[in-house]
Amino acid sequence: MNTESIAKALKELGHPTRLSIYRSVVRAGYSGIAVGGLQEKLAIPGSTLSHHISSLVSAGLLSQRREGRTLYCVAEFECLQTVISFLQDECCADEQTANN
């Protein structure tokens, strides 16, 4: 991912409702969570939930799959790891050591 993609992912996660949605989906693991279950768990109106899910999908943080009439949200764990790695990779890179 490039810096712009990372920034978009962080922007989408910066909204409290989207962060709650994302955390719930991450907690569900690789099988994901049904949108209806997510709506019930978080008490978010359907249209609002749909809007926020779309934002998370467009940032690459979530994907969706349909099983019959049920739509599931699944975390894109590789994207999450990329965002985390971006923030951690250069940790302390410019720190001066006591010997310098």
N, C-alpha and C positions, 0 to 999 in steps of 0.2 A: 504494500500500500504506500502511496505517496503522502506527503505532508497534508495536502488538501483533503484526501480521503480520511486521514486520521482526524483532522480538524472537524470534518463533517460528523464523524462518529461521536466525537466528544461533545459537539454542539447538541446532537440529538439526545445524548445521555444527560445533558445539562438541564433538561426539563424534568421537574419532579414526577410528573405523571408517567412520562416515558421511562424514567429510571425505575419506577415501581413496576411497570410492565416488564421491562427487561430483566430485572432481578427475579421476577416470578417465572419468566420463561427459562432463565438460566437454572433456577432451582429445579425445574421440571426435568432437566437433563436432556439426553439425546433424543428421547421420544417426543419431547415437546409437550405442549398443553393446548387443549381445545380452546378456541376463542371464547366460546360460551362459558367455559370453566374459568377463564381469565376474567371475563366480565363479572361473573358472580363473585369471584374471590376479591376483586378490587373495587366492586360497586361503581363501575364506570359505565355511563350510557353507551350503547352500541355504536352510535355515530362518532362519538368522541374517541372511543377505543380504536375504531377502524382508522381514524385520522392518525392517531399516534403510532399504531402498528405500521401504517404506510411509511411514516417518517423513518422508523427503525429499519424497515425493509430497504428503503432507498439508500440508507447509509451502509447497508451490507451487514448489519448486526443481527438481523432475523431473516428467516425464510419461512415460507408457508407451504403446507401440503394438504391436500384434500383426501379424505377417506370417506367415501360415500357422501353424506350430507354434512360431515363435520370437517371444519377447517382448523388445522393445527398450526401453532406458531412454534418454531424451533430456533434456538440460538445458534448462530454461526460462531462456534467456539474458536475457529481459526482466526476470524476477524477480531474477536475479543483478545486473543493472545497477541495478535499483531499490534493492537492498540496499547496493550500493557507493555509489550516489549519496546515499543517506540518510546514510551515514557521512562523505562528503566535502562535501556541499552547504554546510555552515556552517563549514567549516574556517577557523579564525582569525577568525571573525566578531566575537568579543569582545576581540580583541587590541588592546592600546593601541599607538598609533603614537608614534614619537618626538616628533612635533609636538603631541601632545595634552597 
